[in-house]
Amino acid sequence: MYGSHETIKDDHLTQVYFSMVDAAGELLPAHWHDHLEALYIINGHMTAYINETCYELLPSDILLVNPQDIHYTHVQESCRYYLLQIPPVHLERVSADWRLLHFSEYLPHTASTDSLSFRLSEIFKEMAALKETGQKGNHLLFLTHLYQFLFLLYTQGSSVLSAQNRNRTERDFLRVEQSMRYVRKNYRNPITLTEMADQILVTPEHFCRLFKKYTGQTFFTYVSQVRLMHFYQDLLQTDESITLLLEKNGITNYKQFMRIFKEAYGTTPHRLRIQQKDRKLRHAQS
């Protein structure tokens, strides 16, 4: 998953996506979706960025990503978490003005049983138990917990934006989203700030400020992450040489790229490829 808009495949009966995720050495470049996304950390550590804010997530922390908020996550070692993604079909039932709602993004772990964080974490666990047992009619109980989840967020963890602020935000968001789509399509080629600013009819200086505001990173950091994601996929799915993969994915600064790769995955491309082959061999022999 990379680039701009993420397409989410909802469960047919509940019309939500819910899963337990095991991540290791994973970098998901900036993206957005129309769903409300909620993550509950089971164990490990994750760094998450929403717009300009960075969150260091630890066990029992909850992160909420509002619809159309640009975000990206990085797990350098390992992290297990529940992922809940709620589409507009459910959000529309929360409030007639649901698009003006802004849910609290970060709910750190607390032992207080009256806290919003604790009550939501218990709902996550109940949802997971229903998914695991898979008994007849569990999807109906799941929806009960889902609406309890939304009720608590709406009554205890939300604020209302002004229509004027929302309209201005959506206008700027569309500009940034357009630039992200352009990168996704042209990442193999050289991309300049002037070229990118011309695409959305602003000055390079204004574009840099706009992109940083809505993604929390510089434009060229985002370009590097998109190229890195494609390189990583090609590295594990093909036998092509590392030199060829660098050229294929528009990577020209080898020294800088190696630093970024090691920060993201904790090792070099050559060693990561060997580790992947060893894992596949052990799996085949088991």
Secondary structure as the mmCIF struct_conf table of DSSP 4:
data_model
#
loop_
_struct_conf.conf_type_id
_struct_conf.id
_struct_conf.beg_label_comp_id
_struct_conf.beg_label_asym_id
_struct_conf.beg_label_seq_id
_struct_conf.end_label_comp_id
_struct_conf.end_label_asym_id
_struct_conf.end_label_seq_id
BEND BEND1 GLY A 3 SER A 4
STRN STRN1 HIS A 5 HIS A 5
HELX_LH_PP_P HELX_LH_PP_P1 GLU A 6 THR A 7
TURN_TY1_P TURN_TY1_P1 HIS A 12 THR A 14
BEND BEND2 GLN A 15 VAL A 16
STRN STRN2 TYR A 17 HIS A 31
STRN STRN3 TRP A 32 TRP A 32
BEND BEND3 ASP A 34 HIS A 35
STRN STRN4 LEU A 36 GLY A 44
STRN STRN5 MET A 46 ILE A 50
TURN_TY1_P TURN_TY1_P2 ASN A 51 GLU A 52
STRN STRN6 THR A 53 LEU A 57
TURN_TY1_P TURN_TY1_P3 PRO A 59 SER A 60
STRN STRN7 ILE A 62 VAL A 65
TURN_TY1_P TURN_TY1_P4 PRO A 67 GLN A 68
STRN STRN8 HIS A 71 ILE A 86
HELX_RH_AL_P HELX_RH_AL_P1 PRO A 88 LEU A 91
TURN_TY1_P TURN_TY1_P5 GLU A 92 VAL A 94
TURN_TY1_P TURN_TY1_P6 ALA A 96 ASP A 97
HELX_RH_3T_P HELX_RH_3T_P1 TRP A 98 LEU A 100
STRN STRN9 LEU A 101 PHE A 103
BEND BEND4 GLU A 105 GLU A 105
STRN STRN10 TYR A 106 LEU A 107
TURN_TY1_P TURN_TY1_P7 THR A 113 ASP A 114
BEND BEND5 SER A 115 SER A 115
HELX_RH_AL_P HELX_RH_AL_P2 LEU A 116 THR A 133
TURN_TY1_P TURN_TY1_P8 LYS A 136 GLY A 137
HELX_RH_AL_P HELX_RH_AL_P3 ASN A 138 GLN A 156
BEND BEND6 GLY A 157 GLY A 157
STRN STRN11 SER A 158 VAL A 160
HELX_RH_AL_P HELX_RH_AL_P4 ALA A 163 ASN A 186
TURN_TY1_P TURN_TY1_P9 TYR A 187 ARG A 188
BEND BEND7 ASN A 189 ASN A 189
HELX_RH_AL_P HELX_RH_AL_P5 LEU A 193 GLN A 199
TURN_TY1_P TURN_TY1_P10 ILE A 200 LEU A 201
BEND BEND8 VAL A 202 VAL A 202
HELX_RH_AL_P HELX_RH_AL_P6 PRO A 204 THR A 215
BEND BEND9 GLY A 216 GLN A 217
HELX_RH_AL_P HELX_RH_AL_P7 PHE A 219 GLN A 237
HELX_RH_AL_P HELX_RH_AL_P8 ILE A 242 LYS A 248
TURN_TY1_P TURN_TY1_P11 ASN A 249 GLY A 250
HELX_RH_AL_P HELX_RH_AL_P9 TYR A 254 TYR A 265
BEND BEND10 GLY A 266 THR A 267
HELX_RH_AL_P HELX_RH_AL_P10 PRO A 269 GLN A 285
#
